[in-house]
Amino acid sequence: MPHDWNRFLQTSTERLAALVDEADPAAPVPGCPDWCAADLVEHVGGVYQWATHVVRTGDPEADVAPAPTDLGELPGWFRTHADELVRVLVGTDPDQETWTFGRGRGTAGWWTRRQTHETTLHTFDLLDSQGRSEEWDVPASLAWDAVREVVTLFYPRQLRMGRIDPLPGTLLLTATDLDAEPVAVGEGRPVVEVNAPASELVLLAYRRRTSADPAAAELFARGLTP
C-alpha cells in the first residue's frame, strides 16, 4: 500500500516545529556531537530552504538564510521554513521533474519522501538532546522505508563519492515488526544478521544506536550514511 507522503511530511514537520518551541537550544545533541540543539534546528531549517528552492527551480544551488542570532527567534524562523517546505511540496505535482541528489534528475515526490525521513530522524535527535528519546514514535512502515532509503540511496552514494570503503561483510537487516523481505547492505563475507524493530534499525543505520553484536556494530560504524 503506497504511503501518503504529504500527510507524513505535514505531521512530521509539525511535530518537530512543536518540539523546537519548547526545547533548550543550548542542549548538546548526542547523535551529532559537535552540535547543540540550536545548531540542529539551523541545519534542518537550512535543508528545508534548500529543498524548497530545488523543487521550485530545479537548481541545486541555493542561498540559505542563516538562523537568527537571537535564539528566542529560532522557533519562529524554523516554523516559517517548515511551513514553506510543506506548502511547496504539497502544492507541487509529485511527478514534476526536478534535480535530486544521488541521481541527478528525479521528481518533486522524491523530495517529499526525503524530507519526511530527514525530519523524522532529526526529531529523534532533538528529543534525545532533551533527554526525551523514549518519546520518539515512528510507524514501522515509515521506519522501514527509511532503512530501504539507506540501502538503495545513501550507502551506494557514500561509496560512489569515495567517502567510505565497501563494507568488509554484509549486513542483513530484518524488521521484526513487519512482514517485509530483509534487505542487505554490502556484498562481502561474513553475512551478519540484524533482527530488530524497524525504528531500531533506522537508529543503527544512522549510528544513533550501537548494536550489541560486535560484528554488526563494526559494520554499522563504517558509516552507511553521511
N, C-alpha and C positions, 0 to 999 in steps of 0.2 A: 504494500500500500504506500503510495507516494507521500512524502512529508509535505505539510503545509508550511513552507519555509517563511512566508510572510508572517504567519502567526508566530512561529518560533522566534523570528527576529524581533517582532514587536514586544513579545513577552520578555525575552532575554534582555533587551536594551532597557526596558522599563525597570526590570529588577535591578540591573546594575546601576542605573541612574538613582534609584531609591537608596541603594547602599552608599553611593558617593555622598548623598545628602547627609548621612549620619556617621560616616567613617572618620576616624582620626587620620588626617592627611600625613602626619609625621611617622606613623607606624611602619616598621620595616616589613617588607614582603618576603617571606621565606622562599618562595619559588623563584624570585628574581632578586638575588642577594644584594645587588648594587642599588636597588630602588627602595624608596619609601612609597606609601600609598599614593601620595600626590604625583610621583613620577609615573606610577602605573596608570593613573587616571589620565595624565597628559599623553602617555603613549597610546592608549585606546582612543582618546579623542582625536589624536593626530591620524590614526589609522582610519577612523570614521571619515575624516575630512578627505583623506586620500582616496578611499573607496568611492565616496560620493563624487569626487571630481572625475575619477576614471569612468564611472558609469555615465556621467553627463557628457563627457567629451571624447572618451576612448583614448585619452592621453595619459600615460603613467606618470608624467612629470607634473607635480603639483606643489604649490606654495601652501604650506600648512601653518595656520595661525597658532603660535605657542599658547600654552595655558597662562592665565593671569598670574602675576607675581603675588597678588593678594589672594591667599588661599581661601578666604571667605567667598570669593567669587568663583571658585573652581566648580562647585556643583552646577551653577547656572551655565557656565561655559560648557561643561560636559553635556548637560541635557540639551543644549541648543544643537550641538553637533550630532548627538544621538537621534534627536527628533528629525533633523535634516536627512540623515542617512536613511531612516525608515521611510520618510516621505518620498525620497527619490527612488529608492528600490521598490517600494510597494507600488509606486506610480509608473514604473517602467515595465514594459513588456519583458518578461523573463527571457524570451528568446532573442531580444535585441543584441546584436553583436557588439562586443567591446573588447578591450585589452584585458587579459588576465595573466597573472604570473604563473609560470610553470608550463604554459602552452602558447603564449603569445596572443592568440585570439580565442575568445570564448563568448560567453553570454552574460547578461546582467544577472540572470538567475544564479550563475556561479558565485557571484559576489554576495548574494543574499545568503546562500549556504555558508560561504567562507566567513562572513561577518557574524553569523549566528554562532559558529564554533569559536571564533575569536572572543566573542562576548562571553560565552559560556565558560571557557577556560579562565578568563581573567576575572570573572565573578568569583570563581574559586579562590584565585589569588587575593582578591580584595577581602573576601571573608576570612581567609587564612591570616591575613595581616592583622585582623581584628580579633583573632582567637576564636573565630566562629565557623571554622571549616566544616563542622558537622552539619551546618545548615545548608550546605551545597546539595542541591537536589536536581538531577537531570534525568529525563526519561531515558530508559535503557536504549530505545531505538535511536534516539538522538546521539547518545554517547557512542553507540556502536558505529554510527555514520562518521563520527569524528575519528574513531580508530581507523576506519577504512580510508579516510582522507589522509591520515599519516602514512598509511601503507602505499597508497596509489599516487600521492602528490608529494608530500614533504620528504619522505625518505629518498625517493628517486631524485628529487631536486637537490637535496643535500649532496648526493653522490655526483650529480652532473656538474654542480658548482665547485666541486673539489673541497667541500667543507669537511667531509668525513671520508674515511676509507670504508669499503664494503665490510659488512659485519662478518666476523670470523665464526659464523654459525647462523642458525635460522631461529627466529622467534615464531612459534606457532601459537597464535592468540585465539582463545575461545571464550566467548561470553557465556557465563553460566546462567544468566537471567534472560536469555533469548534463544529462540530456535533459529540459529543462523550458522552458516558454514564458517569454520575457522578461517583466519587469514594468516598468511605467512609473510614475514619480513626477513629478507636475506635469502641467500641460496647455498650457504655453506653447511658444514657439519661442525659440531653436533646440532641436532634439532632440539630446541628447548621449549617445552610446552608450558604455557602460562594460562591457567584457567581461573577466571575471576569475573565478577560483575563488570558489565561494560564500562561503567563510570570509573571503576578502579583501573581498568586497562588504559583509559584515557590519561589518568594521572601518572601511570607508569610510563606511558609513551612520551609524555611531556616532562618527565623527570620531576614531577611534583611528589612522587612516592618512590620508595626503593623496594624492590622485590625482596622477599625473604629467601628466595632461591638465589644463591650466589652466582650460578651460571646465567640466570636471567638478568640479575642485577648488572652483571658485567656487560651484557649485550645492550641493555637499555642505556647504560652510562655512555655508550659510544656516541649517542646523540642522533635520534631518529628525526628530530625536528630542529628548526632554527633556535 
